[in-house]
Amino acid sequence: MRSNQEIAQQVLIRAKKITWLRLRKRGYLLSAATVITGLMLVFVLAVFIPKGVDLPQDAPTVSHTLGALFVSNSAISYIVVGVLAFILGACVVLLSQWLREKEKHNR
């Protein structure tokens, strides 16, 4: 038969494990939400920005797609590139944090 101290120790161990599992699940949900939000933002930009691009009359003839956005040297081009770079950077940071936590957990 187990003593009260052993039972209390087992309860504490189980509580720590449950807390860790909840935090891990929350981290997965946050990562998934971040990736989905980033992809949605890129999709929305790809769909709606080409319609709003006003190319000068003497600009080279290029199809009016997202690639045409970068032909003109307008401010919107730099904003889009900055947003896309930020999204990519955020994804890299999240991936590196996830890998670090996974490595720390495996030790």
N, CA, C and O atoms as CSV, one atom per row, in Angstrom:
chain,resi,resn,atom,element,x,y,z
A,1,MET,N,N,0.836,-1.174,0.000
A,1,MET,CA,C,0.000,0.000,0.000
A,1,MET,C,C,0.892,1.252,0.000
A,1,MET,O,O,1.940,1.287,0.644
A,2,ARG,N,N,0.452,2.261,-0.729
A,2,ARG,CA,C,1.240,3.486,-0.862
A,2,ARG,C,C,0.965,4.432,0.294
A,2,ARG,O,O,-0.121,4.452,0.874
A,3,SER,N,N,1.973,5.202,0.601
A,3,SER,CA,C,1.808,6.202,1.655
A,3,SER,C,C,1.155,7.457,1.059
A,3,SER,O,O,1.069,7.607,-0.159
A,4,ASN,N,N,0.706,8.336,1.926
A,4,ASN,CA,C,0.079,9.576,1.477
A,4,ASN,C,C,1.057,10.448,0.695
A,4,ASN,O,O,0.657,11.148,-0.235
A,5,GLN,N,N,2.328,10.409,1.064
A,5,GLN,CA,C,3.334,11.214,0.379
A,5,GLN,C,C,3.526,10.717,-1.056
A,5,GLN,O,O,3.635,11.528,-1.976
A,6,GLU,N,N,3.567,9.414,-1.256
A,6,GLU,CA,C,3.715,8.867,-2.604
A,6,GLU,C,C,2.507,9.192,-3.466
A,6,GLU,O,O,2.658,9.517,-4.643
A,7,ILE,N,N,1.311,9.109,-2.899
A,7,ILE,CA,C,0.098,9.433,-3.642
A,7,ILE,C,C,0.097,10.912,-4.028
A,7,ILE,O,O,-0.248,11.252,-5.160
A,8,ALA,N,N,0.477,11.791,-3.104
A,8,ALA,CA,C,0.526,13.224,-3.394
A,8,ALA,C,C,1.553,13.526,-4.479
A,8,ALA,O,O,1.330,14.385,-5.332
A,9,GLN,N,N,2.672,12.820,-4.444
A,9,GLN,CA,C,3.702,13.023,-5.453
A,9,GLN,C,C,3.187,12.596,-6.831
A,9,GLN,O,O,3.440,13.286,-7.818
A,10,GLN,N,N,2.475,11.484,-6.913
A,10,GLN,CA,C,1.910,11.023,-8.178
A,10,GLN,C,C,0.865,12.005,-8.707
A,10,GLN,O,O,0.783,12.236,-9.913
A,11,VAL,N,N,0.074,12.577,-7.814
A,11,VAL,CA,C,-0.930,13.566,-8.218
A,11,VAL,C,C,-0.245,14.800,-8.800
A,11,VAL,O,O,-0.685,15.321,-9.825
A,12,LEU,N,N,0.808,15.267,-8.172
A,12,LEU,CA,C,1.538,16.437,-8.671
A,12,LEU,C,C,2.178,16.168,-10.029
A,12,LEU,O,O,2.166,17.031,-10.906
A,13,ILE,N,N,2.732,14.983,-10.200
A,13,ILE,CA,C,3.341,14.616,-11.484
A,13,ILE,C,C,2.284,14.607,-12.581
A,13,ILE,O,O,2.517,15.106,-13.682
A,14,ARG,N,N,1.134,14.043,-12.279
A,14,ARG,CA,C,0.045,13.979,-13.263
A,14,ARG,C,C,-0.473,15.389,-13.585
A,14,ARG,O,O,-0.788,15.678,-14.739
A,15,ALA,N,N,-0.561,16.248,-12.599
A,15,ALA,CA,C,-1.020,17.623,-12.829
A,15,ALA,C,C,-0.046,18.378,-13.722
A,15,ALA,O,O,-0.470,19.126,-14.603
A,16,LYS,N,N,1.241,18.194,-13.509
A,16,LYS,CA,C,2.247,18.846,-14.354
A,16,LYS,C,C,2.139,18.350,-15.793
A,16,LYS,O,O,2.266,19.134,-16.734
A,17,LYS,N,N,1.907,17.063,-15.963
A,17,LYS,CA,C,1.785,16.492,-17.304
A,17,LYS,C,C,0.553,17.056,-18.013
A,17,LYS,O,O,0.621,17.391,-19.195
A,18,ILE,N,N,-0.557,17.162,-17.311
A,18,ILE,CA,C,-1.778,17.704,-17.908
A,18,ILE,C,C,-1.570,19.164,-18.305
A,18,ILE,O,O,-2.000,19.581,-19.381
A,19,THR,N,N,-0.921,19.935,-17.451
A,19,THR,CA,C,-0.640,21.338,-17.757
A,19,THR,C,C,0.258,21.452,-18.978
A,19,THR,O,O,0.023,22.297,-19.842
A,20,TRP,N,N,1.274,20.619,-19.058
A,20,TRP,CA,C,2.189,20.648,-20.197
A,20,TRP,C,C,1.452,20.294,-21.485
A,20,TRP,O,O,1.693,20.918,-22.518
A,21,LEU,N,N,0.563,19.308,-21.444
A,21,LEU,CA,C,-0.196,18.923,-22.636
A,21,LEU,C,C,-1.118,20.053,-23.095
A,21,LEU,O,O,-1.269,20.281,-24.295
A,22,ARG,N,N,-1.730,20.754,-22.154
A,22,ARG,CA,C,-2.588,21.884,-22.517
A,22,ARG,C,C,-1.787,22.998,-23.183
A,22,ARG,O,O,-2.223,23.574,-24.179
A,23,LEU,N,N,-0.620,23.296,-22.630
A,23,LEU,CA,C,0.219,24.338,-23.221
A,23,LEU,C,C,0.696,23.940,-24.610
A,23,LEU,O,O,0.760,24.782,-25.507
A,24,ARG,N,N,1.025,22.691,-24.796
A,24,ARG,CA,C,1.468,22.212,-26.101
A,24,ARG,C,C,0.342,22.324,-27.121
A,24,ARG,O,O,0.564,22.746,-28.256
A,25,LYS,N,N,-0.866,21.945,-26.715
A,25,LYS,CA,C,-2.015,22.035,-27.617
A,25,LYS,C,C,-2.282,23.485,-27.994
A,25,LYS,O,O,-2.566,23.783,-29.154
A,26,ARG,N,N,-2.192,24.393,-27.018
A,26,ARG,CA,C,-2.399,25.811,-27.282
A,26,ARG,C,C,-1.330,26.324,-28.257
A,26,ARG,O,O,-1.630,27.130,-29.138
A,27,GLY,N,N,-0.103,25.864,-28.099
A,27,GLY,CA,C,0.963,26.275,-29.007
A,27,GLY,C,C,0.720,25.808,-30.425
A,27,GLY,O,O,0.964,26.553,-31.374
A,28,TYR,N,N,0.242,24.582,-30.581
A,28,TYR,CA,C,-0.072,24.076,-31.917
A,28,TYR,C,C,-1.194,24.886,-32.551
A,28,TYR,O,O,-1.132,25.215,-33.735
A,29,LEU,N,N,-2.209,25.205,-31.778
A,29,LEU,CA,C,-3.323,25.984,-32.313
A,29,LEU,C,C,-2.875,27.381,-32.707
A,29,LEU,O,O,-3.301,27.899,-33.739
A,30,LEU,N,N,-2.030,27.990,-31.906
A,30,LEU,CA,C,-1.521,29.317,-32.225
A,30,LEU,C,C,-0.655,29.289,-33.486
A,30,LEU,O,O,-0.751,30.184,-34.326
A,31,SER,N,N,0.169,28.289,-33.616
A,31,SER,CA,C,1.006,28.170,-34.811
A,31,SER,C,C,0.155,27.974,-36.057
A,31,SER,O,O,0.392,28.607,-37.086
A,32,ALA,N,N,-0.824,27.106,-35.960
A,32,ALA,CA,C,-1.701,26.855,-37.102
A,32,ALA,C,C,-2.474,28.119,-37.476
A,32,ALA,O,O,-2.615,28.435,-38.658
A,33,ALA,N,N,-2.967,28.834,-36.484
A,33,ALA,CA,C,-3.708,30.063,-36.759
A,33,ALA,C,C,-2.812,31.108,-37.413
A,33,ALA,O,O,-3.258,31.831,-38.304
A,34,THR,N,N,-1.569,31.198,-36.989
A,34,THR,CA,C,-0.641,32.160,-37.570
A,34,THR,C,C,-0.351,31.833,-39.033
A,34,THR,O,O,-0.346,32.723,-39.883
A,35,VAL,N,N,-0.115,30.574,-39.320
A,35,VAL,CA,C,0.169,30.167,-40.700
A,35,VAL,C,C,-1.049,30.401,-41.584
A,35,VAL,O,O,-0.915,30.904,-42.699
A,36,ILE,N,N,-2.227,30.045,-41.104
A,36,ILE,CA,C,-3.442,30.232,-41.898
A,36,ILE,C,C,-3.698,31.713,-42.145
A,36,ILE,O,O,-4.072,32.095,-43.253
A,37,THR,N,N,-3.504,32.544,-41.139
A,37,THR,CA,C,-3.694,33.985,-41.300
A,37,THR,C,C,-2.709,34.557,-42.318
A,37,THR,O,O,-3.083,35.380,-43.154
A,38,GLY,N,N,-1.461,34.124,-42.247
A,38,GLY,CA,C,-0.467,34.596,-43.207
A,38,GLY,C,C,-0.805,34.197,-44.636
A,38,GLY,O,O,-0.680,35.003,-45.558
A,39,LEU,N,N,-1.231,32.955,-44.817
A,39,LEU,CA,C,-1.612,32.498,-46.154
A,39,LEU,C,C,-2.834,33.250,-46.674
A,39,LEU,O,O,-2.902,33.595,-47.854
A,40,MET,N,N,-3.791,33.501,-45.793
A,40,MET,CA,C,-4.981,34.256,-46.210
A,40,MET,C,C,-4.605,35.677,-46.618
A,40,MET,O,O,-5.133,36.204,-47.597
A,41,LEU,N,N,-3.692,36.296,-45.869
A,41,LEU,CA,C,-3.255,37.646,-46.201
A,41,LEU,C,C,-2.567,37.689,-47.564
A,41,LEU,O,O,-2.825,38.585,-48.369
A,42,VAL,N,N,-1.702,36.729,-47.815
A,42,VAL,CA,C,-1.023,36.671,-49.118
A,42,VAL,C,C,-2.044,36.454,-50.235
A,42,VAL,O,O,-1.943,37.073,-51.294
A,43,PHE,N,N,-3.015,35.589,-50.008
A,43,PHE,CA,C,-4.037,35.330,-51.020
A,43,PHE,C,C,-4.856,36.591,-51.301
A,43,PHE,O,O,-5.103,36.930,-52.458
A,44,VAL,N,N,-5.272,37.278,-50.245
A,44,VAL,CA,C,-6.061,38.501,-50.426
A,44,VAL,C,C,-5.251,39.550,-51.181
A,44,VAL,O,O,-5.778,40.218,-52.070
A,45,LEU,N,N,-3.995,39.696,-50.838
A,45,LEU,CA,C,-3.149,40.655,-51.551
A,45,LEU,C,C,-3.005,40.276,-53.017
A,45,LEU,O,O,-3.043,41.143,-53.890
A,46,ALA,N,N,-2.842,38.987,-53.290
A,46,ALA,CA,C,-2.666,38.533,-54.671
A,46,ALA,C,C,-3.931,38.740,-55.493
A,46,ALA,O,O,-3.857,38.969,-56.701
A,47,VAL,N,N,-5.073,38.663,-54.855
A,47,VAL,CA,C,-6.331,38.796,-55.595
A,47,VAL,C,C,-6.725,40.264,-55.785
A,47,VAL,O,O,-7.126,40.653,-56.882
A,48,PHE,N,N,-6.620,41.073,-54.748
A,48,PHE,CA,C,-7.191,42.410,-54.805
A,48,PHE,C,C,-6.220,43.508,-55.210
A,48,PHE,O,O,-6.661,44.517,-55.760
A,49,ILE,N,N,-4.942,43.367,-54.969
A,49,ILE,CA,C,-4.024,44.460,-55.291
A,49,ILE,C,C,-3.845,44.671,-56.791
A,49,ILE,O,O,-3.797,45.823,-57.222
A,50,PRO,N,N,-3.743,43.621,-57.613
A,50,PRO,CA,C,-3.540,43.899,-59.048
A,50,PRO,C,C,-4.645,44.759,-59.659
A,50,PRO,O,O,-4.393,45.474,-60.629
A,51,LYS,N,N,-5.853,44.706,-59.119
A,51,LYS,CA,C,-6.946,45.522,-59.654
A,51,LYS,C,C,-6.739,46.994,-59.319
A,51,LYS,O,O,-7.218,47.868,-60.041
A,52,GLY,N,N,-6.035,47.270,-58.238
A,52,GLY,CA,C,-5.848,48.649,-57.811
A,52,GLY,C,C,-4.572,49.291,-58.313
A,52,GLY,O,O,-4.311,50.453,-58.001
A,53,VAL,N,N,-3.768,48.571,-59.079
A,53,VAL,CA,C,-2.494,49.109,-59.552
A,53,VAL,C,C,-2.742,50.014,-60.748
A,53,VAL,O,O,-3.337,49.591,-61.739
A,54,ASP,N,N,-2.290,51.251,-60.659
A,54,ASP,CA,C,-2.401,52.194,-61.766
A,54,ASP,C,C,-1.024,52.364,-62.374
A,54,ASP,O,O,-0.171,53.066,-61.830
A,55,LEU,N,N,-0.819,51.718,-63.499
A,55,LEU,CA,C,0.476,51.831,-64.163
A,55,LEU,C,C,0.484,53.071,-65.048
A,55,LEU,O,O,-0.534,53.395,-65.660
A,56,PRO,N,N,1.608,53.765,-65.125
A,56,PRO,CA,C,1.703,54.920,-66.027
A,56,PRO,C,C,1.533,54.473,-67.476
A,56,PRO,O,O,1.770,53.312,-67.812
A,57,GLN,N,N,1.121,55.407,-68.327
A,57,GLN,CA,C,0.876,55.086,-69.729
A,57,GLN,C,C,2.140,54.642,-70.452
A,57,GLN,O,O,2.070,53.826,-71.371
A,58,ASP,N,N,3.304,55.171,-70.045
A,58,ASP,CA,C,4.545,54.818,-70.724
A,58,ASP,C,C,5.249,53.626,-70.081
A,58,ASP,O,O,6.400,53.337,-70.408
A,59,ALA,N,N,4.576,52.940,-69.179
A,59,ALA,CA,C,5.174,51.777,-68.518
A,59,ALA,C,C,5.269,50.621,-69.509
A,59,ALA,O,O,4.465,50.534,-70.438
A,60,PRO,N,N,6.241,49.738,-69.321
A,60,PRO,CA,C,6.345,48.589,-70.224
A,60,PRO,C,C,5.072,47.758,-70.177
A,60,PRO,O,O,4.393,47.690,-69.152
A,61,THR,N,N,4.764,47.133,-71.293
A,61,THR,CA,C,3.549,46.332,-71.370
A,61,THR,C,C,3.761,45.023,-70.625
A,61,THR,O,O,4.581,44.191,-71.013
A,62,VAL,N,N,3.021,44.864,-69.575
A,62,VAL,CA,C,3.089,43.661,-68.750
A,62,VAL,C,C,1.659,43.311,-68.403
A,62,VAL,O,O,0.808,44.189,-68.266
A,63,SER,N,N,1.401,42.032,-68.262
A,63,SER,CA,C,0.038,41.652,-67.876
A,63,SER,C,C,-0.276,42.234,-66.502
A,63,SER,O,O,0.624,42.426,-65.685
A,64,HIS,N,N,-1.524,42.507,-66.254
A,64,HIS,CA,C,-1.933,43.137,-65.005
A,64,HIS,C,C,-2.129,42.078,-63.929
A,64,HIS,O,O,-3.255,41.805,-63.513
A,65,THR,N,N,-1.053,41.497,-63.491
A,65,THR,CA,C,-1.071,40.521,-62.411
A,65,THR,C,C,-0.205,41.055,-61.288
A,65,THR,O,O,0.240,42.202,-61.328
A,66,LEU,N,N,0.028,40.234,-60.300
A,66,LEU,CA,C,0.834,40.687,-59.171
A,66,LEU,C,C,2.249,41.045,-59.615
A,66,LEU,O,O,2.881,41.905,-59.002
A,67,GLY,N,N,2.757,40.410,-60.660
A,67,GLY,CA,C,4.082,40.747,-61.164
A,67,GLY,C,C,4.152,42.176,-61.692
A,67,GLY,O,O,5.201,42.816,-61.622
A,68,ALA,N,N,3.033,42.677,-62.219
A,68,ALA,CA,C,3.000,44.046,-62.724
A,68,ALA,C,C,3.126,45.056,-61.598
A,68,ALA,O,O,3.525,46.198,-61.822
A,69,LEU,N,N,2.790,44.641,-60.405
A,69,LEU,CA,C,2.902,45.525,-59.248
A,69,LEU,C,C,4.347,45.944,-59.021
A,69,LEU,O,O,4.609,47.067,-58.589
A,70,PHE,N,N,5.273,45.060,-59.306
A,70,PHE,CA,C,6.677,45.332,-59.030
A,70,PHE,C,C,7.373,46.044,-60.181
A,70,PHE,O,O,8.521,46.462,-60.030
A,71,VAL,N,N,6.709,46.195,-61.333
A,71,VAL,CA,C,7.304,46.910,-62.459
A,71,VAL,C,C,7.302,48.403,-62.174
A,71,VAL,O,O,8.305,49.083,-62.391
A,72,SER,N,N,6.173,48.913,-61.688
A,72,SER,CA,C,6.117,50.338,-61.364
A,72,SER,C,C,6.808,50.560,-60.022
A,72,SER,O,O,6.775,49.691,-59.150
A,73,ASN,N,N,7.414,51.690,-59.865
A,73,ASN,CA,C,8.131,51.987,-58.625
A,73,ASN,C,C,7.242,52.748,-57.648
A,73,ASN,O,O,7.673,53.733,-57.047
A,74,SER,N,N,6.022,52.299,-57.493
A,74,SER,CA,C,5.101,52.999,-56.599
A,74,SER,C,C,5.349,52.557,-55.157
A,74,SER,O,O,6.023,51.560,-54.898
A,75,ALA,N,N,4.793,53.318,-54.242
A,75,ALA,CA,C,4.969,53.023,-52.818
A,75,ALA,C,C,4.290,51.719,-52.439
A,75,ALA,O,O,4.760,51.011,-51.548
A,76,ILE,N,N,3.188,51.394,-53.105
A,76,ILE,CA,C,2.461,50.173,-52.761
A,76,ILE,C,C,3.333,48.935,-52.994
A,76,ILE,O,O,3.210,47.944,-52.274
A,77,SER,N,N,4.206,48.993,-53.992
A,77,SER,CA,C,5.105,47.864,-54.251
A,77,SER,C,C,5.991,47.588,-53.049
A,77,SER,O,O,6.172,46.440,-52.643
A,78,TYR,N,N,6.536,48.645,-52.493
A,78,TYR,CA,C,7.419,48.487,-51.346
A,78,TYR,C,C,6.650,48.036,-50.106
A,78,TYR,O,O,7.171,47.273,-49.293
A,79,ILE,N,N,5.417,48.505,-49.965
A,79,ILE,CA,C,4.588,48.076,-48.838
A,79,ILE,C,C,4.289,46.592,-48.934
A,79,ILE,O,O,4.395,45.871,-47.941
A,80,VAL,N,N,3.919,46.131,-50.112
A,80,VAL,CA,C,3.603,44.704,-50.302
A,80,VAL,C,C,4.834,43.850,-50.037
A,80,VAL,O,O,4.741,42.823,-49.365
A,81,VAL,N,N,5.982,44.258,-50.554
A,81,VAL,CA,C,7.209,43.497,-50.322
A,81,VAL,C,C,7.538,43.471,-48.834
A,81,VAL,O,O,7.961,42.438,-48.315
A,82,GLY,N,N,7.349,44.591,-48.143
A,82,GLY,CA,C,7.607,44.639,-46.704
A,82,GLY,C,C,6.672,43.725,-45.929
A,82,GLY,O,O,7.110,43.020,-45.020
A,83,VAL,N,N,5.387,43.726,-46.276
A,83,VAL,CA,C,4.425,42.849,-45.590
A,83,VAL,C,C,4.764,41.390,-45.831
A,83,VAL,O,O,4.744,40.581,-44.903
A,84,LEU,N,N,5.074,41.053,-47.067
A,84,LEU,CA,C,5.431,39.662,-47.372
A,84,LEU,C,C,6.707,39.244,-46.642
A,84,LEU,O,O,6.801,38.116,-46.158
A,85,ALA,N,N,7.675,40.133,-46.562
A,85,ALA,CA,C,8.906,39.819,-45.832
A,85,ALA,C,C,8.628,39.644,-44.343
A,85,ALA,O,O,9.214,38.774,-43.699
A,86,PHE,N,N,7.739,40.465,-43.796
A,86,PHE,CA,C,7.372,40.328,-42.387
A,86,PHE,C,C,6.697,38.992,-42.131
A,86,PHE,O,O,7.000,38.322,-41.144
A,87,ILE,N,N,5.786,38.599,-43.010
A,87,ILE,CA,C,5.093,37.313,-42.847
A,87,ILE,C,C,6.087,36.168,-42.907
A,87,ILE,O,O,6.024,35.245,-42.095
A,88,LEU,N,N,6.994,36.221,-43.854
A,88,LEU,CA,C,8.009,35.173,-43.964
A,88,LEU,C,C,8.881,35.140,-42.718
A,88,LEU,O,O,9.192,34.063,-42.207
A,89,GLY,N,N,9.276,36.298,-42.228
A,89,GLY,CA,C,10.088,36.357,-41.010
A,89,GLY,C,C,9.349,35.799,-39.808
A,89,GLY,O,O,9.933,35.083,-38.995
A,90,ALA,N,N,8.060,36.124,-39.689
A,90,ALA,CA,C,7.265,35.603,-38.573
A,90,ALA,C,C,7.151,34.086,-38.647
A,90,ALA,O,O,7.224,33.411,-37.620
A,91,CYS,N,N,6.974,33.549,-39.836
A,91,CYS,CA,C,6.897,32.096,-39.989
A,91,CYS,C,C,8.221,31.426,-39.612
A,91,CYS,O,O,8.228,30.371,-38.978
A,92,VAL,N,N,9.332,32.038,-40.001
A,92,VAL,CA,C,10.641,31.479,-39.656
A,92,VAL,C,C,10.852,31.506,-38.146
A,92,VAL,O,O,11.370,30.546,-37.577
A,93,VAL,N,N,10.456,32.601,-37.491
A,93,VAL,CA,C,10.604,32.698,-36.039
A,93,VAL,C,C,9.750,31.643,-35.343
A,93,VAL,O,O,10.217,30.981,-34.416
A,94,LEU,N,N,8.513,31.484,-35.780
A,94,LEU,CA,C,7.632,30.471,-35.173
A,94,LEU,C,C,8.191,29.061,-35.377
A,94,LEU,O,O,8.146,28.232,-34.468
A,95,LEU,N,N,8.710,28.801,-36.557
A,95,LEU,CA,C,9.289,27.487,-36.830
A,95,LEU,C,C,10.505,27.238,-35.950
A,95,LEU,O,O,10.668,26.141,-35.417
A,96,SER,N,N,11.356,28.238,-35.792
A,96,SER,CA,C,12.548,28.040,-34.967
A,96,SER,C,C,12.182,27.860,-33.495
A,96,SER,O,O,12.802,27.058,-32.796
A,97,GLN,N,N,11.177,28.603,-33.019
A,97,GLN,CA,C,10.736,28.413,-31.633
A,97,GLN,C,C,10.138,27.029,-31.434
A,97,GLN,O,O,10.375,26.382,-30.414
A,98,TRP,N,N,9.373,26.586,-32.401
A,98,TRP,CA,C,8.768,25.252,-32.313
A,98,TRP,C,C,9.853,24.173,-32.279
A,98,TRP,O,O,9.776,23.236,-31.484
A,99,LEU,N,N,10.856,24.307,-33.135
A,99,LEU,CA,C,11.948,23.333,-33.147
A,99,LEU,C,C,12.737,23.362,-31.848
A,99,LEU,O,O,13.148,22.313,-31.352
A,100,ARG,N,N,12.956,24.554,-31.287
A,100,ARG,CA,C,13.682,24.670,-30.022
A,100,ARG,C,C,12.903,23.987,-28.893
A,100,ARG,O,O,13.488,23.266,-28.085
A,101,GLU,N,N,11.598,24.208,-28.838
A,101,GLU,CA,C,10.779,23.573,-27.797
A,101,GLU,C,C,10.750,22.057,-27.976
A,101,GLU,O,O,10.781,21.306,-27.001
A,102,LYS,N,N,10.691,21.623,-29.213
A,102,LYS,CA,C,10.684,20.180,-29.478
A,102,LYS,C,C,12.008,19.560,-29.044
A,102,LYS,O,O,12.027,18.479,-28.457
A,103,GLU,N,N,13.123,20.250,-29.335
A,103,GLU,CA,C,14.428,19.748,-28.930
A,103,GLU,C,C,14.554,19.742,-27.406
A,103,GLU,O,O,15.080,18.791,-26.828
A,104,LYS,N,N,14.071,20.801,-26.760
A,104,LYS,CA,C,14.142,20.879,-25.306
A,104,LYS,C,C,13.303,19.764,-24.666
A,104,LYS,O,O,13.693,19.200,-23.644
A,105,HIS,N,N,12.163,19.455,-25.268
A,105,HIS,CA,C,11.297,18.408,-24.715
A,105,HIS,C,C,11.922,17.026,-24.883
A,105,HIS,O,O,11.712,16.148,-24.046
A,106,ASN,N,N,12.686,16.825,-25.952
A,106,ASN,CA,C,13.300,15.510,-26.207
A,106,ASN,C,C,14.489,15.240,-25.285
A,106,ASN,O,O,14.920,14.093,-25.172
A,107,ARG,N,N,15.023,16.252,-24.633
A,107,ARG,CA,C,16.175,16.060,-23.749
A,107,ARG,C,C,15.798,15.397,-22.490
A,107,ARG,O,O,16.653,15.161,-21.636
